[in-house]
Each structure stands twice: as structure tokens, then as C-alpha cells.
């Protein structure tokens, strides 16, 4: 991957899938493109050689005309929820919904453009603890303390309620660009800040945990900037006692053992893959899908052991990927879907196209 000069500031999160030998067929991947303002779907079986300029992943566009979609999650009701930044004018920041069964899309709730701007992640609390929707946010370049988590009650009804106060207490978040909620209500947060370093803006920060009431607990994964460690935590996904973290600035994925609270490097997308590890999700076979937020339109895959696969997904329709989920293809007449991942972070970083073979 060849790094071109960075130019824009924004954020977005999406992720998609790639398939490795032995992976499970019959999974659909949904992704939102911040640069393309669309929701797309493709089949997990359609993996390609992402370095081959003649190959493109076939996708189906489900919704066009979104407004800077920067987060995507599969709700407990089997429908997709999309975080949109809005257009700074007539369209406020909002959460919209796509019904997979009926192919219908509609806005769900508007957010305050001053205090709840730039939604970048969506997660859901356990039903037994209230079942609220949590919406993470992406801070602006040079900003601090802009990551307060928004809480939405009754999100599946026609009368959702947005809490006027932040969900997180005891800690001021610079960002909350990645969210993952455990069965006991513990919430893991990518506390990323967007800062200027030399000629380039970069993401830095750590991952923290909040208890079941939103109170700060501890740092789960420390900021490893300048040491090749975690640099700009982005997408999060839980798998048992493991928390997988997309490290956007250096193109790596880290894994935290939550039993021992130790973090190690799980896999890398390569030495020149800066800003290529944003939203992440996982296939049924344990492979991790890692989506680019730079605008390259590439979704990479790490095998169950963290090794980088030569296969992945590429489409110019992906662009800057703002969020990704994996769902089994529903049986005819069935709308039951299992949550397999969530995305939520898109960083309007416009920097490169995929490599091409000579």
C-alpha cells in the first residue's frame, strides 16, 4: 500500500469483510460509505485479490442519499441503525434505521448539532438493564472533551427520547468513536483524540471501561503512540473475554485479554497501512475484518491467528468506510438475524487508492 499525502479532516467508520480459505459462506456484510453517502451490501463469499486492479467486489446499494454516515450497528431487533453527521444545515446529526426484511429506511431520532454532533458509533445496552441505545462521537481536530456518549431510550418505538446528559460519568471523554457493551452492561470505549502532529493530523488515545451505570472504571488499553502500540483506537468488538481494537493511525489490530487486562498486537495490515484500521467486525470462522477509513475502498481480513490474508474486498463504492456489520443470510420468511459485529467510526481522511500490480 502506497501512502499519499493526507488532506482532509472528517471522520467515519465502516468495515467490511474478506473471506479466507475455510471461512463460512452465507454471511452478508453491510457497510456505510461516508464519502458515498450510501448503505451497501455484499456477500461474504465474494472475496477477491485486493491488489488486482481488474477485480472489484460486486455490491448492492440499499440506500443512497444518506448524510455523511459514520457508524453502523445491527440492533437487537434485527434492523440496521446508521449514525449520520448531517450536512451542517437542514439535516441535523441523526440516527436512521434500515429494515432488512422490508428494505425500508427512515430517520429515527435527531441529535443536537451543538452538543451531540458527529455520531460515530452505536451500541445497545442489555435489555435487562434498560436496553438503551448508546451513541459514541468523534471529536474535531484539536478538540478535547468532545466525546460524551449520547443515550437514547425507546429507540425502537415511534417516540425515542434523547437524554440531555452524558451517559459517561467520572471521566471526560475526548472521543467515543468505538463502543462495545458486554452482557453485564460494562461498556468499552475508544477514547480517541484527533490532534495535529507535524505535517499530519493523527488519532491518539486509549480504551476505557465504564460500569453498568456509565461510571468510569479503568483504562483497559493504554495509548501506545510512538512505541508502535495502540495509536488511535477506533472500532471495537467483543469476543468472549477478548476485546479487539482497530488502531487507525498505524493500521494494526490489538487484542485485550479482559481477564488479565493485558493488551498485545493481534495483527497488522502492513508497514504502509496508516489509517487503514478503522471499523472492525468478525466472521463466523473467527476471521477479523478491518475496514479502511482513508478512502481507499479496501476491507482487509486477518485470519483467526492474526495473519493478513491476500484476499479481501474492494469497491470504489466503499470509499471512506464508516461502519460495518456481518449478518447471516436470512432464511426465506425469516427476519431473525444475529449480531456479528458493529462499526462506528469514519475519519474523513482522504489519502490513497489501493496498490496496483505492475
N, C-alpha and C positions, 0 to 999 in steps of 0.2 A: 504494500500500500504506500502510495506516494503522498507525502504531506504537502499541501498547497497552503498559501497564506490564509490565515484566519481573517474573516471580515465581519461578521455581523454579531449582534448581541440578541439574544432572544432565548427561548428555551423550549424544549419539547421532549417528549418521551414516547417512545414506541418500541416495540420489539417484535420480532417475528421468529420464524422457525427455519431450521435446516434439518435435514434428516441424515442420519448416519446408518451404515450397514447394521441391520438387525433392529432398527427402530420400528415403532408401532405405526402401522398405517391407520387411516381412518380418523385423523385428527384435523380439525380446521383451525387455521390461525387467522385471527382478526387483528388488524393493525390500523392505527390512525396516522395519517401524514399531516404534520403541521404545515409544511410548505405547500402541500397539495390540497389542504382543507377537505380531506376525504376519509371515509372509513372503507377499508378493503378487506377481502377475504381470499385466502388461497388454501390449497390442500397441502398437508404436511408431506405427502408423498412426492411432491414436485420439486425435489431438491436438484440443484444444478451446480456446476463448477462456476463459482462466482468470479473467477479470474478469466473466464472465457467471454470475450466481448460479444460473441454470437448468441449467448444464452440469456434468456430472460424468464423469470418466473411468471407464469400466467396468473393474473389476479382478476377478481370480480369486484367492481366498485359498487358498494351497497348504498353509500350516502355521499353526495358531493355538496359543496356549498357550506361546509362547517366553517367555524370561525376560529382559526388557529387552535385546533385540537391538540392538547398536550398531555393527555392522560387517558387511560382506558382500563376498565375493570369489568369482570363478569360478576354480576350481583348474585346474591343467594336465590333470587327469583329466576335465574337463568337468562336475564336480559343484560345487554351491554350498557355500561354507563361511561360517558365521554366527558372529560373536563375540557372546556374551551375557554380561551383567553378573551374572546370577544374582539371587537375591532376598534376599541377606544372611543366609540361614538354611540351609534344606535344600538349595537349589540353589546350588552354588558357581559362580564365574565359569567359563565353558567355551567350547569351540568345538564346534559341531554341524555336521552335513552334510545336505544335501538332494540326492538323486539325481534329476536332471531326467528321466532315462529311465524310472525305476521309480516316481517320486513317493513315495519313501521318505525319511523324516527320522529321524536318530538322533544323540545326542551322540557326539563323537569323543574329546575329552580334557577333563579338569577342570584348572583352574588354581588356584594357591594364593590364597586370598581375602585374605591379608595382604600378599603381595609381588608378586602378578600380577593385581591387581584391575583392573576397568574396562577390559577389552579394547575397543579402538575402531577397529582397522584390521587387515587381513590382507593379506599379500603372500607371494610364493613366490620363493625363490632359484632360479637356473638349475639344471637337472638336473646339468649337468657340474660344478657347484660344490657339490653335495650335495643340492640340491633341497629344503632345509628350508622349513617354514612360518615366517614371521615374524609376530608379533602385536604391534601397537602398542597403547599405552594412553593413557587420558585422565586427567589429574591432577584432584585435587579443588580446590575453591575455596580460594585462598590457599596451596595446597600448592606445593612445589618439589621437583625431583629425583624425581618420581614416574613418569617416562616410560620406564623401562628396557624395551627390546624383548625379548620372550619368543621363544625359538627352540624349535620342535617338530620333531623328526625322526620319520621313518616315519609321518607323518600319514595316509597312505592305507592303512595296514595296521590290523590289529586290536590292535597294540601300540605306539602312539605314545609317544615319550619327550620329556618337557619338560626343557630344560636348566635346571639350578639357577642358572646365572649369566647375566647380561645379554648380549645379542648385541652391544650397542654398547660400545665401549671408547674411552678417551681423552676422553670427554665425558659429563657428567651431563645427561640429558635431563629437562626439566620435563614434557614430554609427548611422545607419538609418535602423535598422532591421525590422521596421514596417512602412508602408506608407498607408495613406488613403487620397483621394482627393475629396473635396466637389464640388458641381455643380458650385460654383462661383470661383473655382480654388484654394481655400485655401487648403494647404497641411499639414496634421498632420503627425508627425514623431516621432517614438520611438527612442529617443536619448540614446541608451544603451551602457554602457561600461563594458568590461569583465575584472574583477580585481581579484587578489588573496586576500582572507580573511581567515586568519587562515590556516587550512589544505585544504580548498576548494576554487576553483575559483567560483565566483558568478557574476551575472549581476546586475548592478545598473543603475540609470539614471532617466530621466524624459521624458515627452512628450511635444513637442513644436509645434507651428504653424508657417507656412510660408505663405505670401500672394500670390496672383496670379502670381507674377513675381519671387517668390522664396526668397523674403526678409524676414528675421526673424521678427516675430510679438511678441510672448509672450510664456511663459510656460503655458501649458494647464493642465497638471497633474504633481505635484511635486514628487520628489523622496521621498519615504516613508520608505526607508531601516531602519531597527532596530525598526520600530514602527508598524510592521505588515501592513504597507501601501504598495503602489506600489513599487515593488522591481524587477527591470529588465524588463521594458516594452518591449513586443515582438509584437505579431500580433495585428493589429488594424482593426476595421471595423466600418463604419458609418451606423447609422440607424436613419434617421431624424435628430433631434438635439442631439442625444446621440452618443458618441464615446465609443466603448467597447475596452478594453485594456487587453491583456493577460499579466499577471505578472509572468514571468517564474520562478524566483527563489523561490517564496513561493506558487506557484500553485493556484493563485487566478485570478479572472477576476474583473476589476474595470470598472465603468461606469462614464463618464464625461458628465454632462449637459452643452452643449456648449452655451446655452443661459445665464447661470449664471456662467459658468466656475467653477463649483464645482464637485469634484470627490468623489465617495463613492464606497464601496465594493459592487459588484453585486452578486458574488457567489464564493465559494471555492470548490476545489476538494478534500479537506480533510487535516488533520494536517500533514500527511507524504507524501504529494504530491509535494514535491520540484521538480522543473524542469519538471513539468507536464503541464504547461500552456504556450505553445508557440503559434503556429498559431491558429487563431480562425476564424470562419465563422458562418453564421446563416441560419437556415432552414426557410421555408416559414411560419411556425407557430410561429416564434419568439424565438425558442429554439436556444441556443448558443452552438456550437460545439467547443471543446477545445482539441487540439492535443498535445501529449507528444513529447518533443524533447530529452528525456533522453535515448531513445532506447527501451522503454517498449512496444511499439507497440499498445498502448491504445489511443482511442479517446473517451473522456468523453462528456457528454451532460448536460447542465444546462437548466432547464425549463425557461419559459418566466418570471418567478418571481425570477430566480437565484438559485432555488433549484437543488441539484445534483440528477440526475436520476440514478437508479440502472442499467439502460440499457446504452449501448454504442457500440463501435466497437473495436475488437481486431483481429489482424493478425500478424504473425511473418514477413509477407512481408512488413508491415508498418515500422518496425524498428524505426529509428530516422526520425521523420516526418518533412519534410522541407517546405511544403506548402499544402494548401487545398482550393478547391473551390466547390461550390454547383451549379448545373445547372439542370433545368427541363429536363426530358427525351424528346428529340425532337420528334415531330410528323413525321410519315413517309414522306420522301421527303422534310422535312424542316430542315434548318440549323440555324434557329433563336434561340438564347439562351439568357437568361437574366443573367446578372452578379448578383450573390448572395453572393459573398464573395471572399476574397483573403487572401492568406497566404504569408509567406515570411520570414521564419527565422528558421534555424536549427542549433542547438548548439551541436556539436559533444560531447555530454555529455553522457557517456556510464555508466549507473549506476544501473539499476534494471530490473527485469522482473515483470509481473503482479502478484498480490497476488493470492494465490490459497486456495480454501476452504479445510478445514480438513475433 
